[in-house]
Amino acid sequence: MAKQLPEDFEQLASNLEALDYYAILRLDSSVDYIEVRAQFHKCAQRYHPDRFLGAAFDGDRSKIYAVYKRMTEAYRVLVDPELRVAYDEGLRVGATRLDPDIRARRLTGDARALTSSFARVYLNAAKKKFDAEDWQGAAIDAELGLSVEHADVLKDLHTEAVRRMVRSRGPK
């Protein structure tokens, strides 16, 4: 027996451009990334294109893929702390989607070595503080990054920040 499209599918598909990421995933903007992930998985089970492979849906195939693609886009933005902050800022001025250039940000240099977006947040914060010669702040942020992901780039930054912090205090 062929699966039927969910009752709310047509409304979702026809309003896709007007809905923000939270509305697409049926989330409150205050939820944490764990709730975002859980809700995305519920939506994926309900709307995944593979559920509707039957010939009866050939006319709706592009809509089915568009809805699922937008849900995936929403998930990827809302689960990433940096992208979510950028998205929320845009949402305040009426943008329902995050700019594609920001969404597709290319990781450069040290950030490529990290797999966790949270570790990247701490790395970026530590680098900014390091460049501002806030050695203690840089060491703390690098250490927080290390608590999320053990990576040489964070370890090296932490070591150098501590070294400079000690040097800046001078002999007692």
C-alpha positions as CSV (number, residue, x, y, z in Angstrom):
1,M,0.0,0.0,0.0
2,A,1.4,3.4,-1.0
3,K,2.1,5.9,1.7
4,Q,0.1,9.1,1.7
5,L,1.5,12.5,2.0
6,P,1.1,14.0,5.5
7,E,-2.1,16.1,5.9
8,D,-0.1,19.2,6.4
9,F,2.3,18.7,3.5
10,E,0.6,20.9,1.0
11,Q,0.3,23.8,3.4
12,L,4.0,23.4,4.3
13,A,5.1,23.1,0.7
14,S,3.1,26.2,-0.4
15,N,4.3,28.4,2.4
16,L,8.0,27.2,2.3
17,E,9.4,30.6,1.3
18,A,7.6,32.5,4.0
19,L,8.4,30.1,6.9
20,D,11.5,30.6,9.0
21,Y,13.6,27.7,10.1
22,Y,12.0,27.4,13.5
23,A,8.5,27.2,11.9
24,I,9.6,24.7,9.3
25,L,10.8,22.4,12.1
26,R,8.0,23.4,14.4
27,L,10.3,24.7,17.1
28,D,10.4,27.5,19.6
29,S,13.4,29.8,19.1
30,S,14.6,29.1,22.7
31,V,15.3,25.3,22.2
32,D,18.8,23.9,22.5
33,Y,20.6,22.0,19.8
34,I,19.6,18.6,21.3
35,E,15.9,19.5,20.8
36,V,16.6,20.8,17.3
37,R,18.2,17.5,16.5
38,A,15.4,15.4,18.0
39,Q,12.7,17.5,16.2
40,F,14.6,17.3,12.9
41,H,14.7,13.5,13.1
42,K,10.9,13.4,13.8
43,C,10.3,15.6,10.7
44,A,12.7,13.5,8.6
45,Q,10.8,10.4,9.4
46,R,7.5,12.1,8.5
47,Y,8.7,13.9,5.3
48,H,11.7,12.0,3.9
49,P,11.4,11.7,0.1
50,D,12.2,7.9,0.3
51,R,8.8,7.4,2.0
52,F,7.0,8.6,-1.1
53,L,8.8,6.7,-3.9
54,G,5.5,5.4,-5.4
55,A,4.4,6.6,-8.8
56,A,1.3,8.3,-7.3
57,F,3.6,11.1,-6.1
58,D,5.4,11.8,-9.3
59,G,3.7,15.2,-9.7
60,D,4.6,16.1,-6.1
61,R,8.2,14.8,-6.3
62,S,9.8,18.3,-6.6
63,K,7.7,19.6,-3.7
64,I,8.6,16.6,-1.6
65,Y,12.3,17.2,-2.2
66,A,12.0,21.0,-1.7
67,V,10.4,20.5,1.7
68,Y,12.9,18.0,2.9
69,K,15.8,20.1,1.6
70,R,14.6,23.2,3.5
71,M,14.2,21.1,6.6
72,T,17.7,19.9,6.3
73,E,18.9,23.5,5.7
74,A,17.1,24.6,8.8
75,Y,18.6,21.8,10.9
76,R,22.1,22.5,9.7
77,V,21.8,26.2,10.6
78,L,20.0,25.8,13.9
79,V,22.3,23.1,15.2
80,D,25.5,25.1,14.5
81,P,26.0,27.7,17.2
82,E,27.8,30.2,14.9
83,L,25.3,29.9,12.1
84,R,22.4,30.0,14.5
85,V,23.5,33.4,15.9
86,A,23.9,34.8,12.4
87,Y,20.5,33.4,11.5
88,D,18.8,34.8,14.5
89,E,20.3,38.2,13.8
90,G,18.9,38.1,10.2
91,L,15.5,36.8,11.5
92,R,15.2,39.9,13.6
93,V,15.2,42.0,10.5
94,G,12.8,39.8,8.5
95,A,15.1,37.3,6.7
96,T,13.6,33.8,6.8
97,R,16.7,32.1,5.5
98,L,20.4,32.5,6.2
99,D,22.4,33.9,3.3
100,P,23.8,31.0,1.2
101,D,27.3,32.4,1.4
102,I,27.2,32.4,5.2
103,R,25.5,28.9,5.2
104,A,28.2,27.6,2.9
105,R,31.0,29.2,4.8
106,R,34.3,27.7,3.9
107,L,36.4,26.7,6.9
108,T,39.9,28.0,6.6
109,G,43.1,27.2,8.3
110,D,42.9,25.9,11.8
111,A,39.1,25.6,11.8
112,R,39.4,22.7,9.3
113,A,41.2,20.6,11.8
114,L,38.1,20.6,14.1
115,T,35.0,18.5,13.6
116,S,32.9,20.1,16.3
117,S,31.2,23.4,15.6
118,F,31.4,24.2,19.3
119,A,35.1,23.7,19.4
120,R,35.4,26.1,16.4
121,V,33.4,28.7,18.4
122,Y,35.9,28.4,21.2
123,L,38.9,28.4,18.8
124,N,37.7,31.6,17.1
125,A,37.0,33.3,20.5
126,A,40.5,32.2,21.7
127,K,42.2,33.6,18.6
128,K,40.4,36.9,18.9
129,K,41.5,37.2,22.5
130,F,45.0,36.1,21.7
131,D,45.3,38.8,18.9
132,A,44.1,41.3,21.5
133,E,46.8,40.1,23.9
134,D,44.2,38.8,26.4
135,W,46.4,35.8,27.2
136,Q,44.2,34.6,30.1
137,G,41.0,34.8,28.1
138,A,42.6,33.1,25.1
139,A,43.9,30.3,27.4
140,I,40.4,29.8,29.0
141,D,38.6,29.7,25.6
142,A,41.2,27.3,24.2
143,E,40.8,25.1,27.3
144,L,37.0,25.1,26.8
145,G,37.5,24.1,23.2
146,L,39.7,21.2,24.4
147,S,36.9,20.1,26.7
148,V,34.8,19.6,23.6
149,E,37.4,18.3,21.2
150,H,41.0,17.3,21.7
151,A,42.9,18.9,18.8
152,D,46.5,20.0,18.4
153,V,45.4,23.5,17.2
154,L,43.6,24.1,20.5
155,K,46.4,22.6,22.5
156,D,49.0,24.7,20.8
157,L,47.0,27.9,21.2
158,H,46.4,27.1,24.9
159,T,50.1,26.4,25.5
160,E,51.2,29.6,23.8
161,A,48.6,31.7,25.6
162,V,49.7,30.3,29.0
163,R,53.3,30.9,28.1
164,R,52.7,34.5,27.2
165,M,50.5,35.0,30.2
166,V,53.3,33.8,32.5
167,R,55.9,36.0,30.6
168,S,53.7,39.1,30.9
169,R,53.5,38.7,34.7
170,G,57.3,38.8,34.9
171,P,59.4,37.8,37.8
172,K,58.1,38.3,41.3
